[in-house]
Amino acid sequence: MANITLFAQVIRLIPREIIQRLVKKHGTDKHAKGFNSWSHLVTMIFSQFSGSVSLRQISEGLQ
């Protein structure tokens, strides 16, 4: 049986099509090199859930 975390459940609730439409409308990924708007959004939500206060904590948590 799959172990689905609360974080994964929250991410699934975000309509990715709407995010993609907003990204296209505002051109936020125009100069992105490997770290797009969706990845940034997921990372920021993760940092809130984990209570991270530094980039190192976020990086270690996502690994």
C-alpha positions as CSV (number, residue, x, y, z in Angstrom):
1,M,0.0,0.0,0.0
2,A,1.3,3.5,-0.9
3,N,2.1,5.9,1.9
4,I,0.7,9.3,0.8
5,T,1.8,12.2,2.9
6,L,-0.2,15.2,3.8
7,F,2.2,17.3,1.7
8,A,1.4,15.2,-1.3
9,Q,-2.3,15.4,-0.7
10,V,-2.1,19.2,-0.6
11,I,0.0,19.4,-3.8
12,R,-2.6,17.3,-5.5
13,L,-5.3,19.8,-4.6
14,I,-3.6,22.6,-6.6
15,P,-4.9,22.6,-10.1
16,R,-1.7,22.5,-12.2
17,E,-3.5,23.7,-15.3
18,I,-4.4,27.0,-13.7
19,I,-0.8,27.4,-12.5
20,Q,0.5,26.7,-16.1
21,R,-2.0,29.2,-17.5
22,L,-0.8,31.9,-15.1
23,V,2.8,31.1,-15.8
24,K,2.2,31.5,-19.5
25,K,0.1,34.6,-19.1
26,H,2.8,36.4,-17.0
27,G,5.9,34.8,-18.6
28,T,7.4,33.7,-15.3
29,D,9.3,30.8,-16.8
30,K,10.7,32.8,-19.7
31,H,14.3,32.8,-18.4
32,A,14.1,29.8,-16.1
33,K,17.0,27.4,-16.3
34,G,16.0,24.2,-14.6
35,F,13.9,25.6,-11.7
36,N,10.5,26.5,-13.0
37,S,7.5,28.2,-11.3
38,W,5.9,24.9,-10.4
39,S,9.0,23.7,-8.7
40,H,9.3,27.0,-6.9
41,L,5.7,26.8,-5.7
42,V,6.1,23.2,-4.4
43,T,9.3,24.2,-2.6
44,M,7.7,27.1,-0.9
45,I,4.8,25.0,0.2
46,F,7.2,22.4,1.5
47,S,9.2,25.0,3.5
48,Q,6.0,26.2,5.2
49,F,4.9,22.6,6.1
50,S,8.4,21.7,7.4
51,G,9.0,25.0,9.2
52,S,12.3,25.4,7.5
53,V,14.1,28.7,8.2
54,S,17.1,28.3,5.8
55,L,17.8,27.2,2.3
56,R,19.9,24.4,3.6
57,Q,17.0,23.0,5.7
58,I,14.7,23.1,2.6
59,S,17.3,21.4,0.4
60,E,18.0,18.6,3.0
61,G,14.3,18.1,3.5
62,L,13.5,17.8,-0.2
63,Q,16.3,15.2,-0.6
